[in-house]
């Protein structure tokens, strides 16, 4: 029987009010979708739920005078031998297949837009590197990007917030992920980011696909 599952990372927007509440609402919303659905319906249900959460966040902020309130999101959905990444913001999904690590998502950030336009070579020293252009709860109509593909045995997916990628490169992440099972790898990634001066939220979810049942842990 094909494996099915939904995993996500939601990172409340720093510098705005109650980002943790927005992230919690995303997690709660994701828990309401039908995880037994076919892959296409799973993705459609997830997107519908996130549009609803976007409206709920905006209503809550308006009712309580909270100003801008939002959270980034990256979700991984697996069913029927297929995976889909759904995201808004700069939380990322990486895929390690064999010995190759690829970034599945593309940051929704001002810096990434400048890099795409050829007006900036690197984001490392830019004071605007943390400014995102899409997030759940910020706009009346949210923007989500989706990428889908085939999932293969031993694929390893890493979902993480920018609190991790600000301090670890893709090769750094790959080295740790390949050297340990998912749970201790999550712990070591977080510890390493904090040791390197991390002050932002650092969240990591690792899902290792075994062909029949993916193993995923989050510390």
Backbone torsions as a table, in degrees:
resi	resn	phi	psi	omega
1	UNK	NA	132.8	-179.5
2	UNK	-61.4	143.4	177.2
3	UNK	-74.3	148.3	177.0
4	UNK	-133.8	147.8	177.0
5	UNK	178.9	161.0	176.9
6	UNK	-134.0	127.5	176.4
7	UNK	-130.7	149.1	179.8
8	UNK	-153.2	162.9	173.8
9	UNK	-132.2	122.8	178.5
10	UNK	-123.0	125.8	-175.6
11	UNK	-121.2	110.0	-179.5
12	UNK	-56.9	139.8	-176.2
13	UNK	-67.0	122.4	176.7
14	UNK	-71.8	146.9	179.6
15	UNK	84.8	-1.7	177.8
16	UNK	-125.1	164.4	-173.7
17	UNK	-78.2	140.7	168.5
18	UNK	54.5	41.2	175.3
19	UNK	-62.2	-33.0	178.9
20	UNK	-64.6	-34.3	178.3
21	UNK	-67.9	-43.8	178.8
22	UNK	-60.2	-43.9	179.5
23	UNK	-63.2	-40.8	178.8
24	UNK	-63.8	-37.8	179.0
25	UNK	-65.9	-35.0	176.5
26	UNK	-64.3	-45.9	179.9
27	UNK	-61.6	-44.3	178.9
28	UNK	-63.2	-40.1	179.0
29	UNK	-64.6	-41.3	179.7
30	UNK	-63.6	-29.5	-179.9
31	UNK	-70.4	-10.6	-176.7
32	UNK	-94.0	-7.7	-175.8
33	UNK	-80.5	158.1	-179.8
34	UNK	-81.0	102.0	-176.1
35	UNK	-78.9	-3.9	177.5
36	UNK	-93.4	1.6	-176.2
37	UNK	-71.6	161.6	171.5
38	UNK	-61.8	160.0	-173.1
39	UNK	-56.2	-48.2	-178.8
40	UNK	-60.4	-40.7	179.9
41	UNK	-73.7	-31.4	177.7
42	UNK	-62.4	-46.3	179.3
43	UNK	-64.8	-45.1	179.5
44	UNK	-61.3	-42.2	179.0
45	UNK	-65.3	-38.7	178.7
46	UNK	-64.1	-46.2	179.8
47	UNK	-63.2	-41.9	179.0
48	UNK	-61.8	-42.0	-179.8
49	UNK	-65.3	-40.0	-179.8
50	UNK	-68.6	-33.8	174.2
51	UNK	-64.0	-38.9	176.9
52	UNK	-65.9	-40.7	177.7
53	UNK	-64.0	-40.0	177.8
54	UNK	-55.7	-45.8	179.2
55	UNK	-65.7	-40.5	179.9
56	UNK	-63.5	-41.4	179.3
57	UNK	-62.9	-45.2	-179.3
58	UNK	-64.3	-40.2	178.3
59	UNK	-64.1	-42.5	179.9
60	UNK	-63.5	-44.4	179.8
61	UNK	-63.0	-40.5	-179.5
62	UNK	-68.1	-44.1	-177.5
63	UNK	-63.5	-32.8	-175.3
64	UNK	-108.2	8.5	177.7
65	UNK	61.0	42.7	-173.8
66	UNK	-92.6	-2.2	-179.3
67	UNK	72.2	-147.8	-180.0
68	UNK	-73.7	130.1	-176.1
69	UNK	-142.3	122.2	-177.1
70	UNK	-166.1	177.7	-178.2
71	UNK	-152.8	145.1	169.9
72	UNK	-73.2	166.3	179.2
73	UNK	-151.6	135.1	163.6
74	UNK	-135.7	125.6	-178.8
75	UNK	-119.9	144.8	174.4
76	UNK	-118.1	124.6	-179.3
77	UNK	-122.9	127.1	-178.7
78	UNK	-126.2	130.2	174.7
79	UNK	-165.4	146.6	173.9
80	UNK	54.4	37.7	177.9
81	UNK	73.4	12.4	179.7
82	UNK	-122.9	151.2	172.3
83	UNK	-124.0	152.5	171.9
84	UNK	-134.7	138.5	170.8
85	UNK	-105.3	131.7	177.0
86	UNK	-125.7	127.3	-176.7
87	UNK	-150.2	159.0	172.3
88	UNK	-147.0	119.5	-178.7
89	UNK	108.8	-155.9	-174.5
90	UNK	-114.3	12.0	167.0
91	UNK	-70.4	144.2	-168.1
92	UNK	-119.8	158.5	168.6
93	UNK	-123.5	123.5	172.6
94	UNK	-107.8	151.6	173.6
95	UNK	-124.9	123.6	171.9
96	UNK	-103.8	116.3	178.5
97	UNK	-124.3	115.2	-173.0
98	UNK	67.6	-124.5	178.1
99	UNK	-109.9	21.0	-179.0
100	UNK	-116.6	126.0	179.3
101	UNK	-105.0	125.2	178.9
102	UNK	-127.1	147.6	174.5
103	UNK	-90.9	113.8	-176.8
104	UNK	-74.7	-40.7	-177.3
105	UNK	-89.3	164.9	175.3
106	UNK	-125.6	124.9	-175.2
107	UNK	-56.7	133.4	171.1
108	UNK	-92.2	78.5	-176.0
109	UNK	-138.3	159.6	176.8
110	UNK	-60.6	-39.9	-178.4
111	UNK	-64.0	-44.5	179.8
112	UNK	-63.2	-37.9	176.9
113	UNK	-61.8	-40.3	179.1
114	UNK	-67.8	-38.5	177.2
115	UNK	-65.2	-43.8	179.0
116	UNK	-61.6	-34.4	-178.6
117	UNK	-83.5	-5.2	179.0
118	UNK	79.9	14.9	-178.7
119	UNK	-97.8	0.0	178.7
120	UNK	-149.3	135.5	-178.7
121	UNK	-86.7	-38.8	-177.4
122	UNK	-146.6	148.5	-178.7
123	UNK	-93.9	-3.8	-168.1
124	UNK	-56.6	-42.5	-173.6
125	UNK	-103.7	5.6	-175.1
126	UNK	-79.2	135.4	177.0
127	UNK	-71.4	-9.2	-178.1
128	UNK	-101.7	11.6	-170.7
129	UNK	-65.5	-22.0	-178.1
130	UNK	-100.1	4.9	-178.1
131	UNK	-84.0	116.7	-178.1
132	UNK	-100.3	154.2	-177.3
133	UNK	-108.3	-10.5	176.0
134	UNK	-138.1	143.6	176.2
135	UNK	-165.9	161.8	178.9
136	UNK	-80.5	126.2	177.4
137	UNK	102.4	-10.3	-173.3
138	UNK	-86.1	-41.7	-177.4
139	UNK	-114.9	157.9	179.8
140	UNK	-60.8	-41.9	176.4
141	UNK	-113.0	109.3	-176.5
142	UNK	-74.9	155.3	176.9
143	UNK	-111.9	125.6	176.0
144	UNK	-123.5	137.1	174.7
145	UNK	-105.3	145.8	-176.8
146	UNK	-133.8	136.1	173.5
147	UNK	-130.6	136.4	-178.4
148	UNK	-128.3	158.6	178.0
149	UNK	-171.4	179.1	178.0
150	UNK	-81.8	140.5	176.1
151	UNK	-102.5	138.5	-175.8
152	UNK	-122.1	155.8	179.9
153	UNK	-55.6	137.3	179.9
154	UNK	74.8	5.3	169.7
155	UNK	-60.0	139.1	176.0
156	UNK	-123.4	123.4	179.7
157	UNK	-105.9	137.1	178.0
158	UNK	-123.0	116.0	175.3
159	UNK	-102.8	132.3	-175.9
160	UNK	-154.1	157.3	176.2
161	UNK	-87.8	168.8	-179.7
162	UNK	-70.2	-12.1	174.0
163	UNK	-64.4	-23.8	175.3
164	UNK	-86.2	-50.6	-173.0
165	UNK	-72.0	-12.5	173.9
166	UNK	-69.9	-19.8	-174.2
167	UNK	-124.0	-14.3	178.6
168	UNK	-126.4	132.7	176.0
169	UNK	-79.6	169.4	177.0
170	UNK	-58.0	-43.6	176.2
171	UNK	-62.1	-36.9	176.4
172	UNK	-59.7	-47.3	-179.0
173	UNK	-63.3	-44.1	-178.6
174	UNK	-60.7	-43.8	-178.6
175	UNK	-57.1	-43.4	-178.2
176	UNK	-72.7	-42.5	-177.8
177	UNK	-63.1	-38.3	-178.4
178	UNK	-77.3	-18.0	-174.8
179	UNK	-93.3	-12.1	-172.9
180	UNK	-139.9	157.7	168.9
181	UNK	-63.7	164.5	-173.4
182	UNK	-53.7	-47.9	-173.6
183	UNK	-64.8	-52.2	177.3
184	UNK	-65.7	-27.8	176.8
185	UNK	-65.1	-41.9	176.1
186	UNK	-58.0	-46.5	-178.4
187	UNK	-62.1	-44.3	-177.4
188	UNK	-68.3	-37.2	177.3
189	UNK	-61.3	-45.6	180.0
190	UNK	-65.0	-45.4	179.5
191	UNK	-60.3	-41.4	-179.0
192	UNK	-65.5	-43.0	178.3
193	UNK	-61.0	-42.0	180.0
194	UNK	-67.8	-38.9	178.8
195	UNK	-64.3	-28.9	-178.4
196	UNK	-88.6	12.7	174.4
197	UNK	101.8	12.9	-178.5
198	UNK	-62.8	128.8	176.8
199	UNK	-120.0	-14.3	179.1
200	UNK	-83.3	168.3	174.8
201	UNK	-60.2	133.5	178.1
202	UNK	-120.4	108.6	178.8
203	UNK	-125.6	142.6	-177.6
204	UNK	-143.0	136.2	171.6
205	UNK	-127.9	129.5	178.0
206	UNK	-118.0	129.9	178.1
207	UNK	-123.0	118.7	178.7
208	UNK	-109.8	118.0	-173.7
209	UNK	-89.0	123.6	-176.7
210	UNK	-102.5	4.9	177.3
211	UNK	103.1	-45.7	178.4
212	UNK	-110.9	-38.4	179.3
213	UNK	-139.6	118.4	176.8
214	UNK	-74.9	142.2	176.9
215	UNK	-103.6	120.0	-178.6
216	UNK	-134.4	133.8	178.4
217	UNK	-135.8	149.3	175.4
218	UNK	-133.8	124.0	-179.8
219	UNK	-69.0	NA	NA
